[in-house]
Amino acid sequence: MTTIFSRFLLFFAICIIVAGPATAQRTVDGSRRAWDECQAKQNASPAFLALRHKIGSRASPDIAFSTDKVTLEEAQNLRALLREYIIPCSRFATEVAQARLPAIVPFMVASQAKADANYERLIAGEITRGQFIRDARAIDAEMDAEIRRQDGDAPK
């Protein structure tokens, strides 16, 4: 779960560097605060607390090799996280991108759709935890590379 948010954190760090008008800054600051609040609510949710040791950043490093699929209860928690936090919170990252680095927005939207589909496949039992983690890492790597590429093209 935190891998998706880690790419947004990287994006926010880049957005701080990119110059923008004062009104855009107020919008960016508001979107950042909203994203922080949304993430804080997610991290305090029962669904996240139940899953953080199995899928989140506190999961075992060898989770990428797991052949286990999620249980029914874990799938329900994942579905709640996806619908109540992950999808709604990503809107705020898109708002920041639109204000500070608009060229990245289509790539962010596509990347988030891939990440959401990855969650849906895990929830549906189509993939294992390990495959989910490997796919999530690949999605994050693509997004990170695009952010760096776009940041290199952005005016300083």
C-alpha positions as CSV (number, residue, x, y, z in Angstrom):
1,M,0.0,0.0,0.0
2,T,2.7,2.4,0.8
3,T,4.4,1.9,-2.5
4,I,1.6,3.8,-4.2
5,F,1.9,6.6,-1.7
6,S,5.7,6.6,-2.0
7,R,5.5,7.6,-5.6
8,F,3.1,10.5,-4.7
9,L,5.5,11.6,-2.0
10,L,8.3,11.7,-4.6
11,F,6.0,13.7,-6.9
12,F,5.2,16.1,-4.1
13,A,8.9,16.7,-3.4
14,I,9.4,17.5,-7.1
15,C,6.4,19.9,-7.1
16,I,8.0,21.9,-4.3
17,I,11.0,22.6,-6.6
18,V,8.9,23.6,-9.6
19,A,8.0,27.3,-9.5
20,G,4.4,28.3,-9.8
21,P,2.1,31.4,-9.3
22,A,1.0,32.2,-5.7
23,T,-2.6,31.2,-6.4
24,A,-1.5,27.9,-7.7
25,Q,0.6,27.5,-4.6
26,R,-2.5,27.9,-2.4
27,T,-4.2,25.2,-4.4
28,V,-1.2,23.0,-4.2
29,D,-0.9,23.5,-0.5
30,G,-4.6,22.7,0.0
31,S,-4.3,19.6,-2.1
32,R,-1.2,18.5,-0.2
33,R,-3.0,19.0,3.2
34,A,-6.0,17.1,1.9
35,W,-3.8,14.3,0.7
36,D,-2.0,14.2,4.1
37,E,-5.3,14.1,5.9
38,C,-6.7,11.4,3.7
39,Q,-3.5,9.3,4.2
40,A,-3.7,9.8,7.9
41,K,-7.3,8.6,8.0
42,Q,-6.3,5.6,5.9
43,N,-3.4,4.7,8.2
44,A,-5.8,4.9,11.2
45,S,-8.5,2.8,9.6
46,P,-9.2,-0.7,10.9
47,A,-8.7,-2.1,7.4
48,F,-5.2,-0.6,7.1
49,L,-4.2,-1.7,10.6
50,A,-5.3,-5.2,9.8
51,L,-3.2,-5.4,6.6
52,R,-0.1,-3.3,7.3
53,H,2.0,-6.2,8.4
54,K,1.1,-8.3,5.4
55,I,1.1,-5.9,2.5
56,G,2.3,-2.5,3.7
57,S,5.8,-1.2,4.3
58,R,6.1,-3.3,7.4
59,A,5.6,-6.5,5.5
60,S,8.4,-9.0,5.3
61,P,11.0,-8.2,2.5
62,D,10.5,-11.6,1.1
63,I,6.8,-11.0,0.5
64,A,7.5,-10.5,-3.2
65,F,8.1,-14.3,-3.3
66,S,4.9,-15.2,-1.5
67,T,2.6,-17.7,-3.3
68,D,-0.3,-17.0,-0.8
69,K,-3.5,-15.3,-1.9
70,V,-5.4,-13.0,0.3
71,T,-8.1,-14.4,2.6
72,L,-11.8,-13.3,2.3
73,E,-11.3,-11.0,5.3
74,E,-8.2,-9.5,3.8
75,A,-9.9,-9.0,0.5
76,Q,-12.7,-7.1,2.2
77,N,-10.2,-4.9,4.0
78,L,-8.3,-4.3,0.7
79,R,-11.6,-3.4,-1.0
80,A,-12.4,-0.9,1.7
81,L,-8.9,0.7,1.5
82,L,-9.1,0.9,-2.2
83,R,-12.6,2.4,-2.4
84,E,-12.5,4.6,0.8
85,Y,-8.9,5.9,0.7
86,I,-6.6,4.9,-2.1
87,I,-8.8,6.0,-5.0
88,P,-10.2,9.1,-3.3
89,C,-6.8,10.2,-2.0
90,S,-5.2,9.9,-5.4
91,R,-7.4,12.8,-6.6
92,F,-5.4,15.2,-4.4
93,A,-2.1,14.1,-6.0
94,T,-3.6,14.7,-9.4
95,E,-4.6,18.2,-8.3
96,V,-1.1,19.0,-7.3
97,A,0.2,17.6,-10.5
98,Q,-2.2,19.7,-12.6
99,A,-1.1,22.9,-10.8
100,R,2.6,22.2,-10.8
101,L,3.6,19.8,-13.5
102,P,0.6,19.2,-15.8
103,A,2.5,17.1,-18.3
104,I,2.7,14.3,-15.8
105,V,-1.1,14.1,-15.2
106,P,-2.0,11.7,-18.0
107,F,0.8,9.4,-16.9
108,M,-0.3,9.6,-13.2
109,V,-3.8,8.8,-14.1
110,A,-2.7,5.8,-16.2
111,S,-0.3,4.7,-13.4
112,Q,-3.1,4.9,-10.8
113,A,-5.4,2.9,-13.0
114,K,-2.8,0.2,-13.3
115,A,-2.3,0.2,-9.5
116,D,-6.0,0.1,-8.9
117,A,-6.3,-2.9,-11.3
118,N,-3.5,-4.6,-9.5
119,Y,-5.4,-4.3,-6.2
120,E,-8.6,-5.6,-7.9
121,R,-6.7,-8.6,-9.2
122,L,-5.4,-9.3,-5.7
123,I,-8.8,-8.8,-4.2
124,A,-10.4,-11.2,-6.7
125,G,-7.8,-13.9,-6.0
126,E,-6.4,-13.7,-9.5
127,I,-2.8,-13.1,-8.2
128,T,-0.7,-13.9,-5.2
129,R,0.6,-11.4,-2.7
130,G,4.0,-11.8,-4.3
131,Q,2.8,-11.0,-7.8
132,F,0.9,-8.0,-6.4
133,I,4.1,-6.7,-4.8
134,R,6.2,-7.3,-7.9
135,D,3.6,-5.6,-10.1
136,A,3.2,-2.7,-7.7
137,R,7.0,-2.2,-7.7
138,A,7.0,-2.2,-11.5
139,I,4.2,0.4,-11.7
140,D,6.1,2.5,-9.1
141,A,9.3,2.3,-11.1
142,E,7.6,3.4,-14.3
143,M,6.0,6.3,-12.5
144,D,9.3,7.3,-10.8
145,A,11.1,7.3,-14.2
146,E,8.4,9.4,-15.8
147,I,8.5,11.9,-12.9
148,R,12.2,12.2,-13.2
149,R,12.0,12.6,-17.0
150,Q,9.3,15.3,-16.7
151,D,11.2,17.0,-13.9
152,G,14.2,17.2,-16.2
153,D,12.0,18.8,-18.8
154,A,10.4,21.3,-16.4
155,P,11.6,24.9,-16.1
156,K,13.7,25.6,-13.1
